[in-house]
Amino acid sequence: MIYVIRHGQTALNSAHALQGRSDAPLNETGEEQAREAARQLAARGIVFRHVFSSPLQRAVQTAELVAPGVPVQCDERLMEMDYGPYEGIDLKSPPPEIITFFSDFVHNLAPEGMEQLADVVARTGAFVEEIKALDGDVLISTHAIAMKGILEHLTPDSGGSYWSKYLGNCAVYAITVDGGQLGVPVELL
């Protein structure tokens, strides 16, 4: 099985900032969210053999707390969407082009200077395809939009439904791997 987790909370999350590739650490709440996810996954008998993470510290810290003692391998394809000039904006009062983009991810291209969602799907999907043959349980620690990119890759008939779905800090999806085929993601936590 492959388990994909969104990182725990950071100060930028709680301030409602568009965090993107800013390298903020987990705050105390985020650390506790990751420990709670670890407890819940362990209670299901999940023991991670492989752990992958975005190189951003909030994702690495989450991986280390969820799978203590398992070496974390970082891969840039698991980084959050590049928000370019919109990095760090206040989501309580975003500019009009961000409101338009966020109002309908499926039909609106990302504003100029931002990474396009199709590119997020391509890079995260390529990563998941690359690791699907690994033995044992696999943890991927990543970010909201990067995680949605993985979910969209695995469910191309979803019509983009994951783009508008809220994924809380330390949300977890499970993906079966059977005969080299990746299954439909199932929300676990």
QUIBELNOR-V122813 format. One record per helix or strand of 3 or more residues. SS is the DSSP state (~ for helix, > for strand). FROM is the first residue (numbers start at 1). TO is the last residue. If there is no record, write none. Layout:
# QUIBELNOR-V122813
SS;FROM;TO  SS;FROM;TO
This chain:
# QUIBELNOR-V122813
>;2;6  ~;11;14  ~;28;43  >;48;53  ~;57;66  >;72;74  ~;76;78  ~;84;86  ~;96;103  ~;117;131  >;137;142  ~;144;154  ~;156;158  >;172;175
